[in-house]
Amino acid sequence: MITLKNVRVTGFSRYYYDIYWEIENTRSDLQEYEFYVERSEAEAGPWVQMAGPLIDRFYIRDNEVPLISANRTLFYRVKVRHPMSGKVEYSDIVDRWGKEDKIAAEIIRLETMLFQEFVGTVGWLFPRRTFGQRCPQCWDEVLQKRIDDQCPTCFGTGFSGGYHYPIQFFAQVDESEMTEQATVHDHNQQRMFRFRCPASPEVRPMDLFIDSHNRRMRVVRVGGTTRLLVTVHQEIDAVALQPGSIEDSVPLHVDEEDLQTAGWRNYVNAQCLESAGVTPTDALGPLLGAYGYDP
Ligand SMILES: [Zn+2]
């Protein structure tokens, strides 16, 4: 099987992206392998095949890129298939922002560990669909708009399915103030949240975020830190969705039994071996005893 490397997305046009890839040197017969290029609006998919099968080619121009929105990132990956054995391999996922440098890579690694192991709580990001198949239930072809805010097929987004696949990740969610404005007509309970997370998954305004207590919020602002134009940290403002919103019915399937709000090391004594995932053996007692400890 051949190994893909150095996949990159370039282009200085609103109308196309150029995608290049390479392979590790090999003695395999290249004519036996098929390349496919897949694209998604979210880094966890679903993926749409843009090109392929390509044989002995290492470049395509994707001239169907929807690049008018400033808040949209397109992700690519290359798939290689060996039809005779049925084996399939994928490249890394890449976007127009390119590969991070060594320092950014280290920052991302440390940030990911910080949120996953120490300060973050588990949550799920639903990247919103912003192009593709119009909602078959509520999209009006004549008016060119959606006509049902409570549509259960697109959850008010106007695109079939509403959201891409959910991505589980760890974020530090700040507690927000509870507010209530009571008028003669209604009670308004607006609640703003702020949270921060590592570079991945990439969060975009209008995405849906669900935390481990099923608090559902709409992302309204995304900022962060970059290193050489590559994001290493994200700061996000979100607004809680009013109970009864159609987003309440977005399905999220989580295995509750295994669900822990934060990394397990937060619930164990850091000073004992349990925190390192080590169960003391019988041999440990005498050893510790030799040093004056009473295990
Ligand atoms: Zn709809």
Boltz pocket constraint, residues with backbone or C-beta under 6 A from the ligand:
constraints:
  - pocket:
      binder: B
      contacts: [[A, 135], [A, 136], [A, 137], [A, 138], [A, 139], [A, 146], [A, 148], [A, 151], [A, 152], [A, 153], [A, 154], [A, 155], [A, 156], [A, 157], [A, 158], [A, 159]]
      max_distance: 6.0
